[in-house]
Each structure stands twice: as structure tokens, then as C-alpha cells.
Amino acid sequence: MDIGQLLQLGAKLFAQSGPNTGNLNLDDITSALAGLLGGNADGSGIDLSGILESLNGAGLMDLAQSWLGDGANAGFSVEQLGQVFGQDKLSGFAQQLGLDQAEADNGLTQAIPAIIDNASSGGNLLELAGGAQGLMGMVGKLFGKS
């Protein structure tokens, strides 16, 4: 799955997350997700390893590992969401979609783990990280060995 497909998957899950999200345009959600994740509207520029570094920096590496593995995904709370992305980015995301903050946050707690989980299934995270060397660099950064 490429990053565009991952964003579309996240957008679909987000759209199903609340009573006011189902009426949103999937392209608008995809664009807002891409922006939140640090990329352009088409998904270019998104750095999933950077997101993993943010999770690690927030002390949430166990959570990230559950998403990267093939087992069940651990839940992602609104508080943890704020630790990773910061309130300014989350507010901008909600405003971009015309949602109240609580509804936007709820949808993101479902979409973000799914995006990371599906990026890692079948070795796709390896491709997104730039091959084995890129993944090794990412792992080294996560464990302080850059």
C-alpha cells in the first residue's frame, strides 16, 4: 500500500468515526490527514519514521510497536494524540474539516493507528522508510544510536 492508499484508508475510518464525519468529503479528510502528518495534500512529504520518533519521544513506543506488529493494535487515547501531534496541529485539523475538537480527536484516535498498522503490514514500512538502510536508521534514532 502506498502513502496515498494509506491516507484514503485513514480517511474512510475517520469518516465512520462519528455522526458528523460521515458527511465529509473523503478527499478533504485525506488532505487534512496528510497535513497533520506533515505532508502535502497528495501525501507526498509524509515521514512515517518521524511520526514514530514523535511517539517514542512521548514515551509511547510500546503503543507504536503494537501498531507495527501483526497482532492487535493497542488503543490510542485523545491525551496520547495530543502528546504526539500537539494541540495547535490538532486544532488546525479540526478547523480544516469544520468539526469540533472532540469529534476530530475521536476520529484521529482510530485513523492514525490504522495508517501505521497498514503501512507496516507485509513489509511496506520498509519501503516507506527508504529500504533496509532507511529502516535501520529509523530504528537507530528510536533507540538513540544515530
Protein Blocks (a to p, Z undefined) as FASTA:
>chain_A
ZZklmmmmmmmmmmmmpmklmmpcfklmmmmmmmmnopafkopaiafklmmmmmmmnopm
mmmmmmmmmbdcddddfklmmmmnopklmmmmmmmnopafklmmmmmmmmmmmmmmmmmg
ghlmmmmnopjklmmmmmmmmnopZZ
